């Protein structure tokens, strides 16, 4: 890339991160496992192609097919990237929900609201006719000029609305698509707003493009496309021609209009269509974005990597042996010592002999949105999901929901007691399964809150529950511990039994410990965290490890706490689950899996 003398590059500032507690922390090595195949944007610079993904920034040499992946370990504030673009001065820009990243040479800089952006949530990036950068944000549009951003504050324009796309056409007219109020057009200096009252299929505008015949087209995910004829919008029956209304992006070329869809890539020339789908060699039909360099060369981003359509031939670029998903929520080990990793919206991964695979079921949505994983005494795999509890034995998968007698469909946690009774926590109370029958425990039965988040079985056989209103134990009888002054109103989000102690992580960042006789509390002064404790586990030596919702991982040995964040190599500071597997600590994070090697 060319250097930009007017662009001052400084090391990326991650003000939202928690600093490491001490320079004398226990030595650890953290490896990241991300899914850089979910492409969200493409930028082309000769034989170098940049793909923003949900697992970091992938840089491809399309000749050698070699690649590198940049993640939070390399200075990015997040692995979940929204799109990427190169401006007229050779600067690479990356959009994220935590701000806008610029790379010039080998350095990074993070732009946020203090640099003139109306919001740190960056939806899209576009260039005008002079290849100046325009930014679509959750609170309006902005443009980059003289090293800083200016807000598009025209009172007749979109103002602080959620902007999803911007197009400046060859006549310097501006077209802005919003999430809730259609299209704002600035034609020859005059603003106009058009929406469903003027023929748009919906007011949520995903993309805008200009076709080779000067017609304007807009798309909205799931409802198709509309065409502007100068007076109003006319619907186009996309499903009739390309098999779907789900069009993610469009781009006009010299002779064709290209559609990037959930059913492949399609090029329209007059009334004729050329289709590129998996059966034609495309890496995946689930296409997310694209760049049309010419009618002979098109770059395609999918949920499984990148394809290049070169004069009708397809060349695929993929990254092998990765866990699938970008938002990991659960971890477990099956009876064959295989690691299981639940990924939100994607499903259940299994690591077997060093290779990753996605477990397939007859119902694709069955294993999505997993909250936690346990194994039953009869080797039954149990996945607690947001839509019910899933039981598996061999090839049989069985979903149980509220219709079967459970308190609620959102299953936060589950545990077996010594008698083989299954206990589960839901937002609507506690349920237990014994003898094939579900029993429900509610507030009327003595629990401080029906909003149950965590459960654990201690060494005495007592089952413990953490709720939004306090702690409950069930053995021969139910005990509501929230009557104690120190525990009253405690909002518990995680629990674990280690040795003769039970640990409870609170939404406030406090850790409460019961040793069978008395309670102890660890607060901010010791743990140095303020976000909810979402996961608790112990290593083989008995040291406690805590996962948090925004402060990374805490290692607690006695009264000494050490904090590990993305600065130490974690995929993110949002940790959903922790598990020791084959001598290493695995962390399920937003943005990937972290593998912590204590080096001992």
C-alpha positions in Angstrom: 0.0 0.0 0.0 1.0 3.6 -0.6 2.0 5.7 2.5 -0.2 8.6 3.4 1.9 11.5 4.8 -1.2 13.3 6.1 -2.3 10.2 8.1 -0.7 10.0 11.5 -0.6 6.3 12.6 -0.4 5.6 16.3 -0.7 2.2 18.2 -4.3 1.2 18.6 -5.8 2.4 21.8 -8.1 -0.1 23.5 -9.7 2.0 26.2 -12.4 -0.5 26.9 -9.9 -3.2 27.9 -8.9 -4.1 31.4 -5.2 -3.7 32.0 -3.2 -6.6 33.2 -3.1 -6.7 37.0 0.6 -7.2 37.4 3.8 -7.5 35.3 4.5 -10.6 37.5 1.5 -12.7 36.4 1.9 -16.4 36.1 3.4 -17.2 32.7 0.8 -18.4 30.2 0.6 -18.8 26.5 -2.8 -18.2 24.9 -3.7 -19.6 21.5 -6.7 -18.5 19.6 -9.0 -20.7 17.5 -11.3 -18.5 15.3 -13.5 -19.0 12.3 -12.1 -16.8 9.6 -14.3 -18.3 6.9 -17.4 -16.2 7.6 -16.6 -13.4 5.2 -18.3 -10.0 5.8 -16.4 -7.8 3.3 -13.7 -7.9 0.6 -11.1 -5.3 -0.5 -8.8 -6.0 -3.5 -5.3 -4.6 -3.9 -3.8 -6.3 -6.9 -3.0 -9.9 -6.1 -3.6 -9.2 -2.4 -7.2 -9.6 -1.2 -8.4 -8.7 2.3 -11.4 -10.4 3.8 -13.0 -9.1 6.9 -14.5 -12.1 8.7 -16.2 -13.0 12.0 -12.8 -14.5 13.0 -10.4 -11.7 12.2 -8.8 -10.2 9.1 -7.7 -12.6 6.4 -5.0 -11.5 3.9 -4.8 -13.7 0.8 -2.1 -13.9 -1.8 -4.5 -15.1 -4.5 -1.6 -16.4 -6.7 0.1 -18.6 -4.1 -3.1 -19.2 -2.1 -1.1 -18.4 1.1 -2.9 -16.4 3.8 -2.4 -14.8 7.2 -5.1 -14.1 9.8 -4.9 -11.0 12.1 -6.9 -11.2 15.3 -7.1 -9.5 18.7 -3.7 -11.0 19.4 -2.4 -8.7 16.7 -4.0 -5.6 18.0 -7.5 -5.7 16.6 -10.2 -4.6 19.2 -12.4 -7.5 18.2 -12.4 -10.5 15.9 -15.9 -9.8 14.7 -15.4 -7.5 11.7 -18.3 -6.0 9.7 -16.6 -5.0 6.4 -13.3 -3.8 4.9 -12.4 -1.2 2.2 -9.3 0.5 0.7 -9.5 4.3 0.1 -7.8 6.3 -2.6 -4.7 6.8 -0.5 -4.1 3.2 0.1 -5.4 3.1 3.7 -7.1 -0.1 4.7 -10.3 0.5 6.8 -12.1 -2.1 8.9 -15.6 -1.6 10.4 -16.4 -3.1 13.7 -19.0 -2.6 16.5 -16.2 -1.1 18.6 -15.1 1.5 16.2 -13.3 2.0 12.9 -9.8 0.6 12.4 -7.3 2.1 9.9 -4.1 0.4 8.8 -1.4 2.1 6.9 1.7 0.0 6.5 2.0 -2.2 9.6 0.4 0.1 12.2 -3.2 0.3 13.4 -5.4 3.1 14.6 -8.8 3.0 16.2 -11.3 5.8 15.5 -14.4 6.3 17.7 -16.7 9.1 18.7 -13.9 11.2 20.0 -12.5 11.4 16.5 -15.8 12.6 15.0 -17.7 9.4 14.4 -21.4 9.7 15.5 -21.2 6.1 16.8 -18.7 3.4 17.5 -21.0 0.8 15.8 -19.9 0.9 12.2 -22.3 -0.8 9.8 -20.7 -0.2 6.4 -18.0 1.6 4.5 -18.2 3.2 1.0 -16.1 5.5 -1.3 -17.3 8.5 -3.2 -16.1 9.3 -6.8 -12.8 10.6 -5.5 -12.4 7.5 -3.3 -12.9 9.4 -0.1 -14.3 7.3 2.8 -17.9 7.5 3.9 -19.0 5.7 7.0 -22.4 4.3 7.9 -23.0 4.1 11.6 -25.7 3.3 14.1 -26.2 7.0 14.7 -25.8 8.6 11.3 -23.3 9.1 8.4 -19.8 10.6 8.5 -17.0 11.2 6.0 -13.2 11.3 6.5 -11.4 14.5 5.6 -8.1 16.0 6.7 -7.4 13.3 9.2 -10.7 13.4 11.1 -14.4 12.6 10.6 -17.2 15.0 10.1 -20.9 14.2 10.8 -23.3 14.5 7.9 -25.6 16.8 9.9 -27.9 18.2 7.1 -31.3 18.6 8.9 -33.2 17.2 5.9 -31.0 14.1 5.7 -30.9 11.0 7.9 -29.5 12.8 10.9 -28.7 10.4 13.7 -30.7 7.5 12.3 -29.2 4.0 12.0 -27.5 4.1 8.5 -26.8 0.8 6.8 -25.4 2.0 3.4 -24.3 5.0 1.4 -23.9 5.5 -2.4 -22.6 8.6 -4.2 -23.4 8.1 -7.8 -21.5 9.4 -10.9 -23.5 12.7 -10.7 -22.4 13.2 -7.1 -26.0 12.5 -5.9 -26.2 10.8 -2.5 -28.3 7.8 -1.6 -28.5 6.7 2.0 -30.2 3.6 3.2 -31.4 3.4 6.8 -32.6 0.6 9.1 -36.0 2.1 9.8 -36.9 4.9 7.4 -36.1 3.9 3.9 -33.8 5.9 1.5 -32.7 9.5 1.9 -31.7 11.0 -1.5 -29.8 14.2 -2.1 -30.4 14.9 -5.8 -28.7 18.1 -7.0 -28.5 19.5 -3.5 -32.1 18.8 -2.5 -32.9 16.1 0.1 -35.8 13.7 -0.2 -36.9 10.7 1.8 -38.7 7.7 0.3 -40.0 4.7 2.1 -42.8 2.1 1.9 -45.3 4.8 1.1 -43.4 5.3 -2.1 -43.1 1.7 -3.2 -40.2 0.3 -1.1 -40.8 -3.3 0.0 -39.5 -2.4 3.5 -37.9 0.6 5.2 -34.8 -1.5 6.2 -32.4 -0.9 3.3 -29.4 -3.2 3.2 -27.6 -2.1 0.0 -27.9 0.5 -2.8 -26.3 0.3 -6.2 -26.4 1.9 -9.7 -26.8 -0.4 -12.7 -25.0 0.1 -16.0 -28.2 1.6 -17.5 -28.2 4.3 -14.7 -31.1 2.8 -12.9 -30.9 2.7 -9.1 -31.6 -0.5 -7.1 -32.0 -1.2 -3.4 -32.1 -4.5 -1.5 -33.5 -5.5 1.8 -32.5 -8.8 3.3 -35.3 -11.4 3.0 -37.8 -9.3 0.9 -36.1 -8.8 -2.4 -35.2 -5.7 -4.4 -36.8 -2.5 -5.8 -35.8 -0.3 -8.7 -36.0 3.5 -8.8 -37.4 4.9 -12.1 -37.0 8.5 -11.3 -40.5 8.9 -9.9 -41.0 6.0 -7.5 -39.9 2.4 -6.6 -41.0 -0.7 -8.5 -40.6 -4.2 -7.0 -38.6 -6.9 -8.8 -39.6 -10.5 -8.3 -36.1 -11.8 -7.5 -37.2 -15.2 -6.3 -38.7 -16.0 -9.7 -35.3 -15.6 -11.4 -32.7 -16.4 -8.7 -34.7 -18.6 -6.2 -34.6 -16.2 -3.2 -35.7 -12.9 -1.8 -32.6 -12.9 0.4 -30.2 -10.6 -1.4 -27.3 -9.4 0.8 -25.5 -7.1 -1.7 -25.7 -5.9 -5.3 -23.2 -4.3 -7.7 -23.6 -3.0 -11.2 -20.9 -3.6 -13.7 -20.3 -2.4 -17.3 -23.0 -4.7 -18.7 -24.6 -6.6 -15.9 -26.2 -6.3 -12.4 -24.7 -8.8 -9.9 -26.7 -10.2 -7.0 -25.0 -11.7 -4.0 -27.5 -13.9 -2.2 -28.3 -16.8 0.2 -28.7 -18.8 -3.0 -25.4 -18.1 -4.7 -24.3 -15.3 -7.2 -26.4 -14.2 -10.1 -25.6 -11.8 -13.0 -28.5 -10.2 -14.8 -28.0 -8.9 -18.4 -31.3 -7.7 -19.8 -33.7 -10.5 -19.2 -31.0 -13.2 -19.0 -29.4 -14.6 -15.9 -26.1 -16.3 -15.3 -26.0 -18.3 -12.1 -23.1 -19.4 -9.9 -23.9 -21.9 -7.2 -22.3 -24.8 -5.4 -23.1 -27.2 -8.2 -21.1 -24.9 -10.5 -18.2 -24.9 -8.1 -18.9 -22.0 -5.8 -17.5 -22.7 -2.3 -20.9 -22.0 -0.7 -24.4 -20.9 -1.7 -24.6 -18.8 1.5 -23.0 -15.7 -0.1 -22.6 -12.7 2.1 -20.8 -10.0 0.0 -19.0 -9.4 -3.2 -16.8 -7.1 -5.3 -17.2 -6.8 -9.0 -13.8 -5.8 -10.5 -15.2 -6.4 -14.0 -17.7 -8.7 -15.7 -14.8 -11.1 -16.1 -13.6 -11.0 -12.5 -15.8 -11.1 -9.4 -14.8 -11.7 -5.8 -17.4 -13.5 -3.7 -17.5 -13.7 0.1 -19.4 -16.6 1.7 -19.9 -18.3 5.1 -17.2 -20.8 4.2 -14.5 -18.7 2.6 -14.0 -16.8 -0.7 -14.5 -17.6 -4.3 -13.2 -15.8 -7.4 -15.2 -16.0 -10.6 -12.6 -15.5 -13.3 -14.1 -15.5 -16.8 -16.8 -17.9 -15.8 -14.4 -20.3 -14.0 -14.4 -20.5 -10.1 -11.4 -20.5 -7.9 -12.0 -21.2 -4.2 -10.1 -20.0 -1.1 -10.8 -21.7 2.2 -9.1 -22.2 5.6 -9.1 -25.8 6.8 -9.7 -27.3 10.2 -11.3 -24.5 12.2 -14.1 -24.5 14.7 -17.3 -23.2 13.1 -18.8 -20.1 14.6 -17.9 -16.7 16.0 -19.8 -16.6 19.3 -18.9 -19.6 21.5 -21.1 -20.2 24.5 -20.6 -23.7 25.9 -17.9 -26.4 26.4 -18.0 -30.0 27.3 -16.2 -33.4 27.0 -18.0 -36.5 25.8 -17.5 -40.1 26.9 -14.8 -40.6 24.2 -12.8 -37.6 25.5 -13.7 -35.5 22.6 -14.1 -31.7 23.1 -17.5 -30.2 22.4 -17.9 -26.5 21.7 -21.3 -24.9 21.3 -21.4 -21.9 19.0 -24.4 -19.5 19.0 -26.4 -19.6 15.8 -24.0 -22.2 14.2 -24.3 -25.3 16.3 -22.2 -27.9 18.1 -18.5 -28.4 17.2 -16.6 -31.6 18.0 -12.8 -31.8 18.2 -11.8 -35.4 17.4 -8.1 -36.4 17.0 -7.1 -32.9 16.2 -9.8 -32.3 13.6 -12.9 -30.1 13.9 -16.4 -31.0 12.6 -19.9 -29.7 13.0 -22.4 -32.2 14.4 -25.3 -32.6 12.1 -28.9 -33.4 13.2 -32.1 -33.8 11.2 -33.3 -30.5 12.5 -30.5 -27.9 11.7 -31.7 -25.4 14.5 -31.8 -28.1 17.2 -28.2 -27.4 18.5 -28.1 -23.7 17.9 -28.0 -21.3 20.9 -26.5 -23.8 23.3 -26.0 -22.4 26.8 -24.3 -25.4 28.5 -23.3 -29.0 28.0 -23.3 -31.9 30.5 -23.1 -35.7 30.4 -25.6 -37.9 32.3 -24.7 -41.0 34.4 -25.8 -43.2 31.4 -23.6 -41.4 29.0 -26.5 -39.3 27.7 -25.3 -36.0 26.1 -27.4 -33.1 27.3 -27.3 -29.7 25.6 -29.2 -26.9 27.4 -30.4 -24.4 24.7 -32.5 -21.3 24.5 -35.3 -23.4 23.0 -35.3 -26.4 25.2 -33.2 -29.3 26.5 -31.7 -31.7 24.0 -31.0 -35.3 25.0 -28.7 -37.5 22.8 -27.9 -41.2 22.8 -26.2 -42.5 19.7 -28.0 -41.1 16.6 -31.1 -40.2 18.5 -31.8 -36.5 19.4 -34.7 -35.6 21.5 -35.9 -32.1 22.4 -37.9 -31.4 25.6 -39.6 -28.1 26.1 -42.2 -26.4 28.3 -44.9 -28.5 26.5 -43.3 -31.5 28.2 -43.5 -30.1 31.7 -40.3 -28.0 32.1 -40.7 -24.6 33.7 -39.4 -22.8 30.6 -37.8 -23.3 27.2 -34.7 -21.3 28.0 -32.5 -23.8 29.8 -29.6 -22.0 31.5 -28.0 -24.9 33.4 -28.5 -28.5 34.5 -27.0 -31.0 36.9 -27.7 -34.6 38.0 -27.9 -35.4 41.7 -26.6 -38.7 43.2 -30.0 -40.4 42.7 -29.9 -39.7 39.0 -32.5 -36.9 39.2 -31.9 -34.2 36.6 -32.3 -30.6 37.8 -32.5 -27.6 35.4 -32.6 -23.9 35.8 -34.8 -21.6 33.6 -36.1 -18.0 33.7 -39.3 -19.4 35.0 -38.0 -21.4 38.0 -36.4 -24.8 38.7 -37.5 -28.1 37.2 -36.5 -31.7 38.1 -36.9 -34.9 36.1 -37.3 -38.2 38.0 -39.1 -41.3 36.9 -39.9 -39.7 33.5 -41.9 -36.9 35.2 -41.0 -33.2 35.5 -41.6 -31.3 38.7 -41.5 -27.5 39.0 -40.2 -25.3 41.9 -41.4 -21.7 41.9 -41.2 -18.6 44.0 -44.2 -19.9 46.0 -42.1 -22.9 47.0 -39.4 -20.7 48.6 -36.9 -19.7 45.9 -35.9 -16.0 46.0 -36.3 -15.6 42.3 -37.6 -17.8 39.4 -34.9 -16.3 37.2 -32.4 -19.1 37.6 -28.9 -18.9 36.0 -26.6 -21.5 37.6 -26.5 -24.8 39.4 -23.9 -27.2 40.9 -23.7 -30.4 42.9 -21.4 -30.3 46.0 -19.4 -33.1 47.7 -22.3 -33.8 50.1 -24.8 -34.4 47.3 -26.6 -31.1 47.8 -27.8 -29.3 44.7 -27.2 -25.6 44.6 -28.9 -22.9 42.4 -27.9 -19.3 41.7 -30.8 -17.0 40.9 -31.3 -13.3 40.1 -32.4 -12.9 43.7 -30.1 -15.1 45.7 -28.9 -18.7 46.4 -30.9 -21.8 47.1 -29.8 -25.3 48.2 -31.8 -28.5 47.9 -31.1 -31.7 49.8 -33.6 -33.2 52.1 -35.3 -29.8 52.1 -35.0 -26.4 50.3 -33.0 -23.7 52.0 -33.2 -20.1 50.8 -29.8 -18.6 51.7 -30.8 -15.1 50.5 -32.2 -14.4 54.0 -28.6 -13.9 55.1 -27.7 -10.2 55.0 -24.5 -10.8 53.0 -26.4 -12.8 50.4 -29.7 -10.9 50.2 -30.6 -9.9 46.6 -27.4 -11.4 45.2 -27.8 -11.7 41.4 -25.9 -15.0 40.6 -24.8 -15.9 37.1 -22.5 -18.9 37.6 -21.7 -21.7 40.1 -19.3 -24.5 40.6 -18.4 -27.0 43.3 -14.7 -27.5 43.9 -13.6 -29.9 46.7 -15.6 -29.0 49.8 -16.5 -25.5 48.6 -19.2 -24.0 46.4 -18.4 -20.9 44.4 -21.0 -18.4 43.1 -20.3 -15.7 40.5 -22.4 -12.6 40.7 -23.6 -10.1 38.1 -21.7 -7.4 40.1 -18.4 -9.2 39.7 -18.3 -10.5 43.2 -17.4 -14.1 44.0 -19.2 -15.7 47.0 -17.8 -18.9 48.5 -19.4 -21.4 50.9 -17.2 -24.0 52.7 -20.0 -25.9 54.5 -19.8 -23.6 57.6 -19.4 -20.0 56.6 -19.6 -17.6 53.6 -16.7 -15.5 52.2 -16.9 -12.8 49.6 -14.3 -11.6 47.1 -14.9 -8.2 45.6 -13.4 -5.7 43.2 -10.5 -5.0 45.6 -9.3 -8.6 45.2 -10.6 -9.7 41.8 -10.1 -6.3 39.9 -13.2 -6.9 37.9 -16.7 -5.2 37.7 -18.5 -7.3 35.0 -20.6 -10.4 35.7 -18.8 -13.7 36.5 -20.1 -16.0 33.8 -18.0 -19.2 34.3 -16.1 -20.9 37.2 -13.8 -23.8 37.1 -10.7 -25.1 38.9 -7.4 -26.5 37.5 -5.9 -29.8 38.7 -4.0 -28.0 41.5 -7.2 -26.4 42.8 -6.6 -22.9 41.6 -9.9 -21.2 40.7 -10.4 -19.6 37.2 -13.2 -17.2 36.5 -14.7 -16.1 33.2 -16.3 -12.7 33.0 -18.7 -10.9 30.7 -16.2 -8.1 29.9 -13.0 -8.3 32.0 -11.5 -11.5 30.6 -10.3 -14.4 32.8 -9.3 -14.2 36.4 -6.9 -16.7 38.0 -7.6 -16.8 41.8 -5.1 -18.6 44.1 -5.9 -17.9 47.7 -6.3 -14.1 47.9 -4.2 -13.4 44.9 -5.9 -12.6 41.6 -4.4 -12.3 38.1 -6.4 -11.0 35.1 -5.9 -12.1 31.5 -7.5 -10.2 28.7 -7.2 -9.8 24.9 -3.9 -8.1 25.6 -2.6 -11.5 26.7 -4.1 -13.2 23.6 -7.8 -13.9 24.4 -10.2 -13.7 21.5 -12.2 -11.2 23.5 -12.9 -10.2 27.1 -16.4 -11.7 26.9 -16.0 -15.3 28.2 -19.0 -17.6 28.3 -17.6 -20.9 29.5 -14.4 -22.4 30.9 -13.2 -26.0 30.8 -9.9 -27.8 31.6 -9.3 -30.3 28.8 -6.1 -32.3 28.2 -4.1 -30.1 30.6 -5.1 -26.8 29.2 -7.8 -24.2 30.0 -10.3 -23.7 27.2 -12.4 -20.5 27.1 -15.5 -20.1 25.0 -15.5 -16.4 24.0 -17.3 -14.0 21.7 -15.0 -14.1 18.7 -13.5 -17.5 19.1 -12.0 -20.1 21.4 -9.0 -19.3 23.7 -6.6 -22.1 24.8 -4.6 -21.2 27.8 -1.4 -23.1 28.4 0.0 -22.6 31.9 3.4 -23.7 30.9 3.8 -26.1 33.8 
